[in-house]
């Protein structure tokens, strides 16, 4: 009840304007959001949460994969370091044996081993890119190892060029190996994967055990060659054996039983057993002559080293395979997680899109149907009702339901809109019938008014023909003009009502006559100046409407310009073959906005509203222009005022053949010999060419100008001299006689000859002098009304006969070179 009471309360002072909210408040107010925005806002929060969690998961997987990739990189770096250690160990044994043997000239074996070592050093340097992604401690250890390897060339030179002892050579090479072993140990310690860190640590321990075995190999080889152990070599051997046993124990502790068994099976055999027995014998013979065969020792020690190297390489391959497998699994896991996350996000987005489309699509259909009803179907129904007339039914598809068949809220709105549509069609039909009845009312009242005006004009014409008083006749003329304007106003109502005036010519009219007829229907026709108008003809029915159109433009121009200013109307040919008529005034003019509004009203169909009475002429001009395809535009004037431009298309004009301006032969001259008609046969004799006939006036002028003084002037030929006489000849002869008389001897005070006024004029050629101040002018005779009416009737009858003669003979008065007829003030000039 409260809502009903509020809706029916009368408004006091008009509807209150709704306060306009700030733009930022509208933007952040969900009530102003579009449906798509609302759905996105609802789905954005969970989707963002899923994206954050997915991002963290992906980051974790990628970090794990990166760590495992570093493990794999570390295992490959360890293998490269192991290769270099093995080559340095071999070079150490060979160099120490060569120095102990007295530095023999044969260095082929020494150089070959050095080349292999250099290749291994370069391989380690190339692995610097892989080491750059490892732990900072590993990178520092790697840099230290490379710096120590830079001393290898100097060590070689010292061993070759000096008497550097063999034990010192062994110590120098051992100093190169120690940083490489530390690098392997640091790489193993930096691995964070439990499945890799134990095998890597065991592998580093195996490398240390192998290094101690090679130190023993080099020291005992030097003692075997010298037949005695160098000073301190025995203690070094014992310490090396202890470190080897410790490293081997560490390897076995960190390795799996299978790996320990693999060690026992690999590092075994006669050469290994012989190496152990020889080493024990040498330790027992320390300080005495050493009975060890250098070749046998070198062979047994090298075989042990090869076996340990084989085991080391196999374990490295297994470790690298484990690391690569971990990296592959981590990569697969990361890809799967990323894919699942993306699928989840896409599924959420797809679900949001589906829900949004289920809301937006029906709303779009509803909006499209509403616009289609407003822009097409409802206007078509109204036009159908207007065309078919009162009482007709709307078209069948006028109330087509909105294509939404759901039962939710949007479907209910669609059904409600269908009801509104049906009611709108019904009201539109009533409005159309009302407009049709109103137009019919305008037409009926206008035709009745026109009938009375026509009768009034006939009565005024009768009174004009009977009246003799000039003043009364002038008043009748003004009354006749007012009646003509009343008839035009009635025709305006017919145009607004959609009817066609019944009067009008059926034959083509000259464009100049159309312009003059339009001028004659304007109240202030005296101010209209008619300029050049082409000699074009306009079809009958369009000519009448064009007259009406121009009359409205002229009436508007004279009404909105100063009373003492002229209004000019002129016409010209258009480039497309039509005609352009321009009406220019000297008023205040119109600004751009008013011109655009007026031109829009000229283009739009007539709508009956409150502006029609104030701008009836504008609506009538637009309606008449659209009826015949005429283009009417209002333009700014060249100086001031406004110019109305009317383009008459070429299809409304009547094409006609222009007559020749002059006859074929000169007047009064007849050729002596008529032209003969010749056939196509070839000429056998030369045909003489006759001289053209002389023009009499040219002959006379030639004789008078170029003959000697006093010579007789021959008479003109081809005509009598009397044909050239005129009434003014006597006057000209009198002037010639006075010119032959001597001038009078009268002079002015300044010495100049005194002239007589009028002495050189042709008698009768100038009007009589005005009376002097003492003379009384003759009284003016009054205007005879009968004589004036007779003269006007004769002028009208002569004009009519002349036009009829032109139409009958097909001959038209030749126009000027620009094919225009100049007229002024509404009449011919």
C-alpha positions, 0 to 999 in steps of 0.5 A: 500500500505504501508503494502504491500511495507513493506512486500515485502522489502528485508531483509538486514542482516537477520531478526531482533531478537525481543526484549524479554520483562521482565517476569513481563512486559509479566505477566502484559501485557493483550496482553499475557493473555489467553482468560480465564484470560481475561474473568476473569479479565473482570468479576472480577471487578463487581463480587468483587463489588457485593461481597463487597456490599453483605458482608456489607449487610450480616454484617448488617443483622448478627449484627441486628440478634446478637443484637436481640439475646442479647435482647432474652438473656436479657429477659430470664435473667430477668425472672431468676432474677424475679424468684429469687426476688420472692423467696427472698421476700417469705423468707423475710416475713417468716423469719421476721414472725419467728423472730417476733414470738420469734424464735420458735423451729419449722423451717420446713417452714423456711428451705423449703423456704431457699432451694427454694431460694438457687435453684433460686440463683444457676439458676442465677449463671448458667445464667452467660454464657448468661450474658457474651454476654450482655452490659458491664454495665449489666455484671457489675451489674450482678457481683454485684448482685451475690456478694450481694447474697453471704451474704445470708447465713450470714444473715440467720445465724444472724437471727437464732442465734442472737437476731437480730430484725425483722425489721433489718431482713427485711432491710437485705433481702431488701438489697439483692433484690435491686441489683436484681431489678437494674439488671432487670432495666439495662437489659431493658435499654440495649435493643436497639429494640424499640418494646422490650424496652418499654415492658421491662421497664414497666416490670421492673417497675412492679417488683419494685411495687411488691417489695414495696408491699412485703416490706409492707407485711413483716413490717406489719406482724411483727407489727401484730404479736407484736400488735404494729408497730416497731419504724420507721415502720410507716414511712417506710410503708408510703414511701413504699406505695408512691414508689409502687404508683410511680412504678405502674404509671410508669408501666401504662405509659409504657404499652399498654392499653391492658396491663393496663387493664390486670393489673387492671383485674389481681391485683384485688379481695377481697384479694387485697381489704382486703390488701388495707383496712388493710394497711390503718387501720394500718397506722391510728393506728401508735403509738397505739395498732395495731388491725390487724390479722396476719393470715388474713394480711399474707393471703391477702398480699400473694394473692396480691403478687401471682396475681402480680407474675402471671401478671409479668410472663405473661408479661415476656413470651410475651416479650420473645416471641417478642424477639424470634420472632424478632431473628427468623425474623432477622435470616430468613432475614439474610439467605435470603440476604446471599442466594440472594447474593450468587445466584447473585455471582454464576449467575455472575460467571456462566455467566462469565464461559458461555461466557468464554466457548463460547470463549475457547471451539472453540479455543480449538477445533481449537487448537486440530484440528491443532495439529491433522493435524500436528501430525496425519492427515498430516503425514498419508496423506504424508505416504499414498502418499508415499506408494501409489506412485507418482500420488496417491490422498490423503485419503478422511479424509485428509482435514476434516474441523475443527468442528466449525460452528459459523460465528464469528471471531473464525469460520472465523479463522477455515475456514482460517485454513481449507484453510491452511490445504488443501494447506499443504496437497497439498504441502506435496503431492508434497514433498512426490512425490519429495522425492519418485523421489529423492529416486528412483534417488538414487536407480537407480544411486546406482544400475548402480554404483553397476553394474559397481563396480561388473564388476570392481571386476570381472576384478580385480579378473581376473587380480589377477589370471593372475598376478605373480608379488607379488608387482603388486598382492598386489596392485591388492588386495588393488584395490579389497578392494577399489572396495569392499568399493565402492560397500558398499557405493553403498549399503548405497545409496540403504539403504537410498533410501529404497531399498534392496540390491540384493546380499546376501546369502540365507543359514545361516552363522556362526556368526564368518563368518559374523564378518570376512566378515565385517572385510574384508570390512574395509579399516584398517582391519589390526587393527581389532582384533576379540575376542571370537565369539559363534558358532551361525548361522544367517539367510541368508538375515539378515546375509548380512545386519548384515555384512553391519551393522558391517562393518559400525561400524568397519569403524567408529571405525577405522576412529575415533581412533588413527592409531596405536590403535586396534579395537576389535570386539567380540560376546557373547550369550544374556540372551534372546537367541540372540547374542550381538556383541560389537565393541570397539575402543580406540579413544577420545570417545563421551560425553553424549550429543553426545551419546544421539544424536547419539542413537536418530539418530539410532532410528529415520527413515532416513531423507535426510538432510545436515547431511546425507553425514557426518553421512551416516554410522550412518543412515545406521546402524539405517536403517539396525537395524530397518529392522530386529529388531536389537538393536544398541547402542553407549556406553562409553568405559570401559577406553577410546573410544566408544563401539558399542553394537549390539543385534541380536534377537533370531528369526534371529538365526538358532537353531542347535543341538550341536554334541558330543565332543568325540566318544562313545568308545576309539580309537582302542578299541573294546568291547569283548562282544556286549550289549544284548537287554533285554525284560521287563521280569524279570531276573531269573539269575544275569547278570555278569557285564563286566569290562571296557576295559583298555586304553593302554596308561593308562596301560603303564603309570601305569606300568612305574610309579608304577613298580620297577626299572629294572622290565619289563614293560608289553606291552599294550593290545588291539593293536600292539605296532607299533601303538604307535611308532612315528618319534620322538622316535629315538630322545627321545631314544638319549636323554635318552641315554645321560641322562644315561651317567655320567656328565662331571667333568667340573666345573665353577670358582664358583664350579658349574657343567658346562652344555652343551647347547642343551644337553637335547634337542631332536635332530631335535626338535629345529631349527638350531643355528643362524650363528655366526658373521663370518658366511655368511647366505645362501641367501633367495630364492624369493617368487614363485608367482605360488607356492603362488597362488597354496598354497592359492587355495589349502587352499581355496579349503580345507576350502570349502570342510571342510564346505561342509562336515560339512553341509552334515554330520551334524557334527561340530567341537566341541567347547570349554566349553564356546561354542566359536570359538576364532579368531584373526586379522580376521582369525581363531586361 
